Protein backbone atom coordinates (compact mmCIF):
# COMPACT_ATOMS: atom_id res chain seq x y z
CA UNK A 1 0.00 0.00 0.00
CA UNK A 2 1.27 3.47 -0.86
CA UNK A 3 2.13 5.68 2.11
CA UNK A 4 -0.49 8.25 1.08
CA UNK A 5 -3.08 5.50 1.20
CA UNK A 6 -1.96 4.56 4.66
CA UNK A 7 -2.57 8.08 5.91
CA UNK A 8 -5.80 8.71 4.04
CA UNK A 9 -8.01 7.94 7.03
CA UNK A 10 -8.12 10.41 9.89
CA UNK A 11 -9.30 10.03 13.46
CA UNK A 12 -12.85 8.72 13.24
CA UNK A 13 -13.79 8.88 16.90
CA UNK A 14 -12.85 10.70 20.05
CA UNK A 15 -9.80 9.48 21.88
CA UNK A 16 -10.99 6.93 24.48
CA UNK A 17 -9.61 6.71 28.01
CA UNK A 18 -6.33 4.87 27.94
CA UNK A 19 -5.58 1.79 30.00
CA UNK A 20 -4.69 2.94 33.48
CA UNK A 21 -1.00 3.18 34.28
CA UNK A 22 -0.20 3.27 30.56
CA UNK A 23 0.26 6.70 28.97
CA UNK A 24 0.55 7.01 25.19
CA UNK A 25 1.64 10.19 23.44
CA UNK A 26 0.93 10.37 19.71
CA UNK A 27 2.72 12.74 17.36
CA UNK A 28 1.69 12.82 13.71
CA UNK A 29 4.41 13.20 11.13
CA UNK A 30 3.92 14.85 7.74
CA UNK A 31 4.42 12.50 4.83
CA UNK A 32 8.11 11.98 4.17
CA UNK A 33 9.82 10.08 1.43
CA UNK A 34 11.37 6.91 2.78
CA UNK A 35 15.13 6.99 3.21
CA UNK A 36 15.30 4.01 0.87
CA UNK A 37 13.94 3.42 -2.60
CA UNK A 38 10.93 1.58 -1.19
CA UNK A 39 8.16 4.14 -0.68
CA UNK A 40 5.49 1.74 0.52
CA UNK A 41 5.01 -0.27 3.68
CA UNK A 42 4.57 -3.95 3.02
CA UNK A 43 4.24 -6.81 5.46
CA UNK A 44 7.58 -7.59 7.07
CA UNK A 45 9.28 -10.40 5.13
CA UNK A 46 8.82 -13.94 6.41
CA UNK A 47 6.64 -14.79 9.39
CA UNK A 48 8.10 -18.28 9.74
CA UNK A 49 8.57 -18.98 13.43
CA UNK A 50 11.85 -20.75 12.68
CA UNK A 51 13.26 -17.42 11.48
CA UNK A 52 12.32 -15.34 14.50
CA UNK A 53 15.12 -13.25 15.97
CA UNK A 54 15.64 -11.91 19.46
CA UNK A 55 17.73 -9.34 21.32
CA UNK A 56 19.42 -10.54 24.50
CA UNK A 57 19.44 -8.81 27.88
CA UNK A 58 17.04 -8.06 30.73
CA UNK A 59 15.69 -4.51 30.66
CA UNK A 60 18.36 -3.44 28.22
CA UNK A 61 17.66 -0.29 26.24
CA UNK A 62 16.94 -1.96 22.90
CA UNK A 63 16.34 -0.41 19.51
CA UNK A 64 15.01 -2.28 16.50
CA UNK A 65 13.46 -1.50 13.10
CA UNK A 66 11.73 -3.69 10.55
CA UNK A 67 12.32 -1.13 7.79
CA UNK A 68 15.72 0.49 7.40
CA UNK A 69 15.62 4.12 8.47
CA UNK A 70 12.31 3.90 10.35
CA UNK A 71 13.97 4.85 13.64
CA UNK A 72 14.90 8.52 14.03
CA UNK A 73 18.70 8.88 13.86
CA UNK A 74 18.57 10.93 17.08
CA UNK A 75 15.87 12.16 19.42
CA UNK A 76 12.39 10.68 19.69
CA UNK A 77 9.95 13.00 17.93
CA UNK A 78 11.37 14.63 14.82
CA UNK A 79 9.05 16.96 12.96
CA UNK A 80 9.11 14.50 10.09
CA UNK A 81 9.28 10.82 10.98
CA UNK A 82 10.49 8.51 8.22
CA UNK A 83 7.78 6.87 6.08
CA UNK A 84 5.20 9.27 7.57
CA UNK A 85 4.88 7.11 10.67
CA UNK A 86 3.26 8.16 13.94
CA UNK A 87 5.55 8.48 16.98
CA UNK A 88 4.01 7.22 20.21
CA UNK A 89 5.59 6.88 23.63
CA UNK A 90 4.26 4.17 25.94
CA UNK A 91 5.04 4.86 29.60
CA UNK A 92 4.99 1.62 31.58
CA UNK A 93 5.79 3.57 34.76
CA UNK A 94 5.19 7.17 35.80
CA UNK A 95 7.56 9.24 33.70
CA UNK A 96 8.68 11.05 36.86
CA UNK A 97 10.15 7.91 38.45
CA UNK A 98 13.89 7.70 39.02
CA UNK A 99 15.95 6.81 35.99
CA UNK A 100 16.78 3.29 37.19
CA UNK A 101 13.05 2.54 37.67
CA UNK A 102 11.71 4.40 34.64
CA UNK A 103 10.31 2.04 32.01
CA UNK A 104 9.13 3.29 28.62
CA UNK A 105 9.30 2.66 24.88
CA UNK A 106 8.97 4.87 21.80
CA UNK A 107 7.09 3.21 18.96
CA UNK A 108 6.78 4.28 15.33
CA UNK A 109 3.61 2.90 13.80
CA UNK A 110 1.61 3.19 10.61
CA UNK A 111 -1.60 4.39 12.29
CA UNK A 112 -2.28 5.94 15.72
CA UNK A 113 -3.27 3.49 18.44
CA UNK A 114 -6.15 5.55 19.82
CA UNK A 115 -8.89 5.72 17.13
CA UNK A 116 -11.52 2.98 17.30
CA UNK A 117 -15.25 2.53 17.65
CA UNK A 118 -15.44 2.73 21.46
CA UNK A 119 -15.15 0.28 24.35
CA UNK A 120 -18.04 -2.04 25.17
CA UNK A 121 -18.34 -4.44 28.14
CA UNK A 122 -17.74 -8.04 27.08
CA UNK A 123 -19.26 -11.00 28.93
CA UNK A 124 -18.07 -13.80 26.68
CA UNK A 125 -14.99 -14.89 28.64
CA UNK A 126 -14.57 -16.87 31.88
CA UNK A 127 -12.80 -13.80 33.30
CA UNK A 128 -15.96 -11.72 32.88
CA UNK A 129 -18.16 -14.37 34.46
CA UNK A 130 -16.01 -15.32 37.45
CA UNK A 131 -17.81 -15.88 40.74
CA UNK A 132 -17.31 -13.67 43.82
CA UNK A 133 -14.12 -14.42 45.70
CA UNK A 134 -14.31 -17.37 48.07
CA UNK A 135 -11.98 -17.13 51.05
CA UNK A 136 -10.74 -20.29 52.77
CA UNK A 137 -7.83 -21.17 55.05
CA UNK A 138 -7.78 -24.72 53.67
CA UNK A 139 -4.96 -26.18 51.63
CA UNK A 140 -6.23 -26.26 48.06
CA UNK A 141 -5.18 -27.84 44.79
CA UNK A 142 -6.78 -28.14 41.36
CA UNK A 143 -6.92 -30.79 38.68
CA UNK A 144 -5.59 -29.90 35.21
CA UNK A 145 -8.06 -28.01 33.06
CA UNK A 146 -9.49 -30.31 30.33
CA UNK A 147 -8.90 -29.28 26.75
CA UNK A 148 -11.98 -27.63 25.20
CA UNK A 149 -14.15 -29.67 22.84
CA UNK A 150 -15.23 -26.64 20.79
CA UNK A 151 -12.97 -24.03 19.12
CA UNK A 152 -11.63 -21.85 21.94
CA UNK A 153 -8.90 -19.24 21.61
CA UNK A 154 -6.52 -17.90 24.26
CA UNK A 155 -8.80 -15.05 25.39
CA UNK A 156 -11.81 -17.31 25.85
CA UNK A 157 -9.72 -20.11 27.39
CA UNK A 158 -8.36 -18.12 30.37
CA UNK A 159 -9.95 -19.32 33.63
CA UNK A 160 -9.27 -17.39 36.87
CA UNK A 161 -8.44 -19.78 39.70
CA UNK A 162 -7.28 -17.66 42.61
CA UNK A 163 -5.91 -14.29 43.59
CA UNK A 164 -5.73 -11.48 46.11
CA UNK A 165 -5.87 -7.71 46.15
CA UNK A 166 -7.40 -5.21 43.76
CA UNK A 167 -5.99 -3.95 40.44
CA UNK A 168 -7.56 -0.52 40.95
CA UNK A 169 -5.37 -0.16 44.04
CA UNK A 170 -2.37 -1.58 42.20
CA UNK A 171 -1.96 -4.31 44.82
CA UNK A 172 -2.18 -8.09 44.56
CA UNK A 173 -2.29 -10.67 41.79
CA UNK A 174 -4.49 -13.11 39.85
CA UNK A 175 -3.69 -16.67 38.81
CA UNK A 176 -5.21 -18.22 35.68
CA UNK A 177 -5.11 -21.53 33.87
CA UNK A 178 -5.49 -21.26 30.09
CA UNK A 179 -6.73 -24.07 27.88
CA UNK A 180 -7.25 -23.39 24.16
CA UNK A 181 -7.28 -25.14 20.79
CA UNK A 182 -7.84 -22.29 18.29
CA UNK A 183 -5.87 -19.28 17.06
CA UNK A 184 -6.84 -15.70 17.80
CA UNK A 185 -8.02 -14.56 14.36
CA UNK A 186 -8.20 -10.79 13.77
CA UNK A 187 -8.25 -10.17 17.52
CA UNK A 188 -5.87 -9.10 20.28
CA UNK A 189 -5.77 -9.04 24.07
CA UNK A 190 -4.39 -6.38 26.40
CA UNK A 191 -4.15 -6.46 30.18
CA UNK A 192 -4.31 -2.99 31.72
CA UNK A 193 -4.34 -4.34 35.28
CA UNK A 194 -0.89 -5.88 35.54
CA UNK A 195 2.07 -7.52 33.90
CA UNK A 196 1.37 -11.05 32.64
CA UNK A 197 3.74 -13.96 33.28
CA UNK A 198 2.82 -16.88 30.99
CA UNK A 199 4.01 -20.42 31.79
CA UNK A 200 3.21 -22.97 29.02
CA UNK A 201 2.59 -26.54 30.15
CA UNK A 202 1.42 -28.03 26.85
CA UNK A 203 1.91 -26.70 23.32
CA UNK A 204 4.09 -23.92 21.94
CA UNK A 205 2.53 -20.46 21.96
CA UNK A 206 3.24 -18.30 18.90
CA UNK A 207 2.77 -14.81 20.35
CA UNK A 208 2.49 -11.72 18.17
CA UNK A 209 2.87 -8.45 20.10
CA UNK A 210 2.94 -4.81 19.08
CA UNK A 211 6.73 -4.95 19.47
CA UNK A 212 7.48 -8.24 17.71
CA UNK A 213 6.85 -11.98 17.54
CA UNK A 214 8.12 -14.76 19.80
CA UNK A 215 7.71 -18.51 20.24
CA UNK A 216 7.16 -19.75 23.79
CA UNK A 217 7.33 -23.56 24.13
CA UNK A 218 6.98 -25.59 27.31
CA UNK A 219 10.10 -25.04 29.41
CA UNK A 220 10.06 -21.30 28.62
CA UNK A 221 8.23 -18.42 30.26
CA UNK A 222 7.09 -15.16 28.69
CA UNK A 223 6.24 -11.76 30.15
CA UNK A 224 3.87 -9.26 28.50
CA UNK A 225 3.96 -5.74 30.02
CA UNK A 226 0.69 -4.12 30.99
CA UNK A 227 -0.99 -2.22 28.18
CA UNK A 228 0.66 -4.12 25.32
CA UNK A 229 -1.66 -5.79 22.81
CA UNK A 230 -0.86 -9.33 21.73
CA UNK A 231 -2.34 -12.28 19.88
CA UNK A 232 -1.72 -16.01 20.38
CA UNK A 233 -1.61 -18.90 17.91
CA UNK A 234 -1.54 -22.50 19.17
CA UNK A 235 -0.60 -25.88 17.62
CA UNK A 236 -3.49 -27.34 15.63
CA UNK A 237 -2.77 -30.91 16.74
CA UNK A 238 -2.37 -30.49 20.51
CA UNK A 239 -3.78 -27.10 21.42
CA UNK A 240 -2.16 -25.37 24.39
CA UNK A 241 -2.51 -25.26 28.15
CA UNK A 242 -0.61 -23.52 30.93
CA UNK A 243 -0.60 -20.94 33.68
CA UNK A 244 -0.69 -17.15 33.93
CA UNK A 245 0.28 -14.92 36.83
CA UNK A 246 -0.96 -11.33 36.64
CA UNK A 247 0.94 -9.04 39.03
CA UNK A 248 -0.75 -5.75 39.93
CA UNK A 249 1.92 -4.27 42.25
CA UNK A 250 4.88 -3.78 39.96
CA UNK A 251 6.73 -5.04 36.91
CA UNK A 252 8.52 -8.36 37.20
CA UNK A 253 12.18 -7.93 38.03
CA UNK A 254 15.22 -10.06 38.79
CA UNK A 255 15.53 -11.01 42.46
CA UNK A 256 18.44 -9.43 44.36
CA UNK A 257 21.30 -11.92 44.61
CA UNK A 258 22.66 -10.56 47.87
CA UNK A 259 25.62 -12.58 49.14
CA UNK A 260 25.43 -14.82 46.06
CA UNK A 261 27.13 -11.99 44.19
CA UNK A 262 27.01 -10.77 40.63
CA UNK A 263 26.23 -14.08 38.89
CA UNK A 264 23.89 -17.02 39.20
CA UNK A 265 20.13 -17.66 39.29
CA UNK A 266 18.57 -16.01 36.21
CA UNK A 267 21.27 -14.10 34.34
CA UNK A 268 20.40 -10.95 32.40
CA UNK A 269 21.94 -12.09 29.13
CA UNK A 270 19.56 -15.07 28.83
CA UNK A 271 16.35 -13.01 28.50
CA UNK A 272 15.21 -12.56 24.89
CA UNK A 273 13.22 -9.63 23.48
CA UNK A 274 11.70 -9.87 19.98
CA UNK A 275 12.86 -7.63 17.16
CA UNK A 276 10.41 -5.29 15.43
CA UNK A 277 7.84 -6.92 13.16
CA UNK A 278 4.73 -5.37 11.63
CA UNK A 279 1.81 -6.01 9.34
CA UNK A 280 -0.06 -3.44 7.27
CA UNK A 281 -3.68 -4.62 7.08
CA UNK A 282 -6.68 -2.33 6.97
CA UNK A 283 -10.29 -2.47 5.83
CA UNK A 284 -10.80 -5.37 8.23
CA UNK A 285 -12.88 -5.98 11.35
CA UNK A 286 -10.34 -6.33 14.15
CA UNK A 287 -11.50 -6.92 17.74
CA UNK A 288 -9.32 -5.71 20.63
CA UNK A 289 -10.08 -7.17 24.06
CA UNK A 290 -8.93 -5.23 27.12
CA UNK A 291 -8.98 -6.26 30.78
CA UNK A 292 -9.45 -3.20 32.98
CA UNK A 293 -10.16 -3.32 36.74
CA UNK A 294 -11.01 -7.05 36.55
CA UNK A 295 -13.57 -6.55 33.78
CA UNK A 296 -13.23 -7.34 30.08
CA UNK A 297 -14.06 -4.78 27.40
CA UNK A 298 -13.84 -4.95 23.61
CA UNK A 299 -13.67 -2.45 20.79
CA UNK A 300 -13.46 -2.80 17.02
CA UNK A 301 -11.12 -1.04 14.64
CA UNK A 302 -10.56 -1.23 10.91
CA UNK A 303 -6.87 -2.18 10.96
CA UNK A 304 -4.39 -4.47 12.70
CA UNK A 305 -2.76 -3.02 15.86
CA UNK A 306 0.46 -4.85 15.01
CA UNK A 307 1.72 -2.04 12.79
CA UNK A 308 4.74 -0.86 14.81
CA UNK A 309 7.54 -0.58 12.25
CA UNK A 310 10.27 0.35 14.76
CA UNK A 311 10.70 0.97 18.47
CA UNK A 312 13.28 1.71 21.12
CA UNK A 313 13.10 1.57 24.90
CA UNK A 314 13.76 -0.48 28.02
CA UNK A 315 10.42 -2.24 28.50
CA UNK A 316 9.02 -4.77 26.04
CA UNK A 317 7.74 -8.36 25.95
CA UNK A 318 10.37 -11.03 26.53
CA UNK A 319 10.86 -14.75 26.98
CA UNK A 320 13.25 -16.86 29.08
CA UNK A 321 14.48 -20.45 28.72
CA UNK A 322 14.19 -21.99 32.20
CA UNK A 323 16.92 -24.51 31.40
CA UNK A 324 19.39 -21.60 31.59
CA UNK A 325 18.57 -20.94 35.25
CA UNK A 326 21.80 -21.33 37.26
CA UNK A 327 20.76 -23.20 40.39
CA UNK A 328 22.39 -22.37 43.74
CA UNK A 329 22.07 -25.16 46.29
CA UNK A 330 23.53 -26.48 49.51
CA UNK A 331 25.89 -29.45 49.22
CA UNK A 332 26.73 -29.66 52.92
CA UNK A 333 23.72 -29.85 55.26
CA UNK A 334 20.40 -28.23 56.15
CA UNK A 335 17.65 -26.90 53.88
CA UNK A 336 17.90 -23.46 52.28
CA UNK A 337 14.88 -21.24 51.63
CA UNK A 338 13.05 -21.59 48.29
CA UNK A 339 14.06 -18.04 47.32
CA UNK A 340 17.25 -19.56 45.89
CA UNK A 341 15.07 -20.83 43.03
CA UNK A 342 13.45 -17.46 42.22
CA UNK A 343 13.60 -16.54 38.51
CA UNK A 344 11.51 -13.34 38.58
CA UNK A 345 9.84 -11.36 41.34
CA UNK A 346 7.10 -8.71 41.50
CA UNK A 347 7.73 -6.66 44.64
CA UNK A 348 5.15 -4.89 46.80
CA UNK A 349 5.56 -1.52 48.48
CA UNK A 350 7.01 -3.34 51.50
CA UNK A 351 10.74 -3.95 50.87
CA UNK A 352 11.58 -7.62 50.50
CA UNK A 353 7.93 -8.73 50.21
CA UNK A 354 6.67 -9.89 46.81
CA UNK A 355 3.15 -10.34 45.49
CA UNK A 356 4.49 -12.99 43.14
CA UNK A 357 7.77 -14.94 42.87
C-alpha positions in Angstrom: 0.0 0.0 0.0 1.3 3.5 -0.9 2.1 5.7 2.1 -0.5 8.3 1.1 -3.1 5.5 1.2 -2.0 4.6 4.7 -2.6 8.1 5.9 -5.8 8.7 4.0 -8.0 7.9 7.0 -8.1 10.4 9.9 -9.3 10.0 13.5 -12.9 8.7 13.2 -13.8 8.9 16.9 -12.9 10.7 20.1 -9.8 9.5 21.9 -11.0 6.9 24.5 -9.6 6.7 28.0 -6.3 4.9 27.9 -5.6 1.8 30.0 -4.7 2.9 33.5 -1.0 3.2 34.3 -0.2 3.3 30.6 0.3 6.7 29.0 0.5 7.0 25.2 1.6 10.2 23.4 0.9 10.4 19.7 2.7 12.7 17.4 1.7 12.8 13.7 4.4 13.2 11.1 3.9 14.8 7.7 4.4 12.5 4.8 8.1 12.0 4.2 9.8 10.1 1.4 11.4 6.9 2.8 15.1 7.0 3.2 15.3 4.0 0.9 13.9 3.4 -2.6 10.9 1.6 -1.2 8.2 4.1 -0.7 5.5 1.7 0.5 5.0 -0.3 3.7 4.6 -3.9 3.0 4.2 -6.8 5.5 7.6 -7.6 7.1 9.3 -10.4 5.1 8.8 -13.9 6.4 6.6 -14.8 9.4 8.1 -18.3 9.7 8.6 -19.0 13.4 11.9 -20.7 12.7 13.3 -17.4 11.5 12.3 -15.3 14.5 15.1 -13.3 16.0 15.6 -11.9 19.5 17.7 -9.3 21.3 19.4 -10.5 24.5 19.4 -8.8 27.9 17.0 -8.1 30.7 15.7 -4.5 30.7 18.4 -3.4 28.2 17.7 -0.3 26.2 16.9 -2.0 22.9 16.3 -0.4 19.5 15.0 -2.3 16.5 13.5 -1.5 13.1 11.7 -3.7 10.5 12.3 -1.1 7.8 15.7 0.5 7.4 15.6 4.1 8.5 12.3 3.9 10.4 14.0 4.8 13.6 14.9 8.5 14.0 18.7 8.9 13.9 18.6 10.9 17.1 15.9 12.2 19.4 12.4 10.7 19.7 9.9 13.0 17.9 11.4 14.6 14.8 9.0 17.0 13.0 9.1 14.5 10.1 9.3 10.8 11.0 10.5 8.5 8.2 7.8 6.9 6.1 5.2 9.3 7.6 4.9 7.1 10.7 3.3 8.2 13.9 5.6 8.5 17.0 4.0 7.2 20.2 5.6 6.9 23.6 4.3 4.2 25.9 5.0 4.9 29.6 5.0 1.6 31.6 5.8 3.6 34.8 5.2 7.2 35.8 7.6 9.2 33.7 8.7 11.1 36.9 10.2 7.9 38.4 13.9 7.7 39.0 16.0 6.8 36.0 16.8 3.3 37.2 13.1 2.5 37.7 11.7 4.4 34.6 10.3 2.0 32.0 9.1 3.3 28.6 9.3 2.7 24.9 9.0 4.9 21.8 7.1 3.2 19.0 6.8 4.3 15.3 3.6 2.9 13.8 1.6 3.2 10.6 -1.6 4.4 12.3 -2.3 5.9 15.7 -3.3 3.5 18.4 -6.2 5.5 19.8 -8.9 5.7 17.1 -11.5 3.0 17.3 -15.3 2.5 17.6 -15.4 2.7 21.5 -15.2 0.3 24.4 -18.0 -2.0 25.2 -18.3 -4.4 28.1 -17.7 -8.0 27.1 -19.3 -11.0 28.9 -18.1 -13.8 26.7 -15.0 -14.9 28.6 -14.6 -16.9 31.9 -12.8 -13.8 33.3 -16.0 -11.7 32.9 -18.2 -14.4 34.5 -16.0 -15.3 37.5 -17.8 -15.9 40.7 -17.3 -13.7 43.8 -14.1 -14.4 45.7 -14.3 -17.4 48.1 -12.0 -17.1 51.0 -10.7 -20.3 52.8 -7.8 -21.2 55.1 -7.8 -24.7 53.7 -5.0 -26.2 51.6 -6.2 -26.3 48.1 -5.2 -27.8 44.8 -6.8 -28.1 41.4 -6.9 -30.8 38.7 -5.6 -29.9 35.2 -8.1 -28.0 33.1 -9.5 -30.3 30.3 -8.9 -29.3 26.7 -12.0 -27.6 25.2 -14.1 -29.7 22.8 -15.2 -26.6 20.8 -13.0 -24.0 19.1 -11.6 -21.9 21.9 -8.9 -19.2 21.6 -6.5 -17.9 24.3 -8.8 -15.1 25.4 -11.8 -17.3 25.9 -9.7 -20.1 27.4 -8.4 -18.1 30.4 -9.9 -19.3 33.6 -9.3 -17.4 36.9 -8.4 -19.8 39.7 -7.3 -17.7 42.6 -5.9 -14.3 43.6 -5.7 -11.5 46.1 -5.9 -7.7 46.1 -7.4 -5.2 43.8 -6.0 -4.0 40.4 -7.6 -0.5 40.9 -5.4 -0.2 44.0 -2.4 -1.6 42.2 -2.0 -4.3 44.8 -2.2 -8.1 44.6 -2.3 -10.7 41.8 -4.5 -13.1 39.9 -3.7 -16.7 38.8 -5.2 -18.2 35.7 -5.1 -21.5 33.9 -5.5 -21.3 30.1 -6.7 -24.1 27.9 -7.2 -23.4 24.2 -7.3 -25.1 20.8 -7.8 -22.3 18.3 -5.9 -19.3 17.1 -6.8 -15.7 17.8 -8.0 -14.6 14.4 -8.2 -10.8 13.8 -8.2 -10.2 17.5 -5.9 -9.1 20.3 -5.8 -9.0 24.1 -4.4 -6.4 26.4 -4.2 -6.5 30.2 -4.3 -3.0 31.7 -4.3 -4.3 35.3 -0.9 -5.9 35.5 2.1 -7.5 33.9 1.4 -11.0 32.6 3.7 -14.0 33.3 2.8 -16.9 31.0 4.0 -20.4 31.8 3.2 -23.0 29.0 2.6 -26.5 30.2 1.4 -28.0 26.8 1.9 -26.7 23.3 4.1 -23.9 21.9 2.5 -20.5 22.0 3.2 -18.3 18.9 2.8 -14.8 20.3 2.5 -11.7 18.2 2.9 -8.4 20.1 2.9 -4.8 19.1 6.7 -5.0 19.5 7.5 -8.2 17.7 6.9 -12.0 17.5 8.1 -14.8 19.8 7.7 -18.5 20.2 7.2 -19.7 23.8 7.3 -23.6 24.1 7.0 -25.6 27.3 10.1 -25.0 29.4 10.1 -21.3 28.6 8.2 -18.4 30.3 7.1 -15.2 28.7 6.2 -11.8 30.2 3.9 -9.3 28.5 4.0 -5.7 30.0 0.7 -4.1 31.0 -1.0 -2.2 28.2 0.7 -4.1 25.3 -1.7 -5.8 22.8 -0.9 -9.3 21.7 -2.3 -12.3 19.9 -1.7 -16.0 20.4 -1.6 -18.9 17.9 -1.5 -22.5 19.2 -0.6 -25.9 17.6 -3.5 -27.3 15.6 -2.8 -30.9 16.7 -2.4 -30.5 20.5 -3.8 -27.1 21.4 -2.2 -25.4 24.4 -2.5 -25.3 28.2 -0.6 -23.5 30.9 -0.6 -20.9 33.7 -0.7 -17.1 33.9 0.3 -14.9 36.8 -1.0 -11.3 36.6 0.9 -9.0 39.0 -0.7 -5.7 39.9 1.9 -4.3 42.2 4.9 -3.8 40.0 6.7 -5.0 36.9 8.5 -8.4 37.2 12.2 -7.9 38.0 15.2 -10.1 38.8 15.5 -11.0 42.5 18.4 -9.4 44.4 21.3 -11.9 44.6 22.7 -10.6 47.9 25.6 -12.6 49.1 25.4 -14.8 46.1 27.1 -12.0 44.2 27.0 -10.8 40.6 26.2 -14.1 38.9 23.9 -17.0 39.2 20.1 -17.7 39.3 18.6 -16.0 36.2 21.3 -14.1 34.3 20.4 -10.9 32.4 21.9 -12.1 29.1 19.6 -15.1 28.8 16.4 -13.0 28.5 15.2 -12.6 24.9 13.2 -9.6 23.5 11.7 -9.9 20.0 12.9 -7.6 17.2 10.4 -5.3 15.4 7.8 -6.9 13.2 4.7 -5.4 11.6 1.8 -6.0 9.3 -0.1 -3.4 7.3 -3.7 -4.6 7.1 -6.7 -2.3 7.0 -10.3 -2.5 5.8 -10.8 -5.4 8.2 -12.9 -6.0 11.4 -10.3 -6.3 14.2 -11.5 -6.9 17.7 -9.3 -5.7 20.6 -10.1 -7.2 24.1 -8.9 -5.2 27.1 -9.0 -6.3 30.8 -9.5 -3.2 33.0 -10.2 -3.3 36.7 -11.0 -7.0 36.5 -13.6 -6.5 33.8 -13.2 -7.3 30.1 -14.1 -4.8 27.4 -13.8 -5.0 23.6 -13.7 -2.5 20.8 -13.5 -2.8 17.0 -11.1 -1.0 14.6 -10.6 -1.2 10.9 -6.9 -2.2 11.0 -4.4 -4.5 12.7 -2.8 -3.0 15.9 0.5 -4.8 15.0 1.7 -2.0 12.8 4.7 -0.9 14.8 7.5 -0.6 12.2 10.3 0.3 14.8 10.7 1.0 18.5 13.3 1.7 21.1 13.1 1.6 24.9 13.8 -0.5 28.0 10.4 -2.2 28.5 9.0 -4.8 26.0 7.7 -8.4 26.0 10.4 -11.0 26.5 10.9 -14.8 27.0 13.2 -16.9 29.1 14.5 -20.4 28.7 14.2 -22.0 32.2 16.9 -24.5 31.4 19.4 -21.6 31.6 18.6 -20.9 35.3 21.8 -21.3 37.3 20.8 -23.2 40.4 22.4 -22.4 43.7 22.1 -25.2 46.3 23.5 -26.5 49.5 25.9 -29.4 49.2 26.7 -29.7 52.9 23.7 -29.9 55.3 20.4 -28.2 56.1 17.7 -26.9 53.9 17.9 -23.5 52.3 14.9 -21.2 51.6 13.1 -21.6 48.3 14.1 -18.0 47.3 17.3 -19.6 45.9 15.1 -20.8 43.0 13.5 -17.5 42.2 13.6 -16.5 38.5 11.5 -13.3 38.6 9.8 -11.4 41.3 7.1 -8.7 41.5 7.7 -6.7 44.6 5.2 -4.9 46.8 5.6 -1.5 48.5 7.0 -3.3 51.5 10.7 -3.9 50.9 11.6 -7.6 50.5 7.9 -8.7 50.2 6.7 -9.9 46.8 3.1 -10.3 45.5 4.5 -13.0 43.1 7.8 -14.9 42.9 
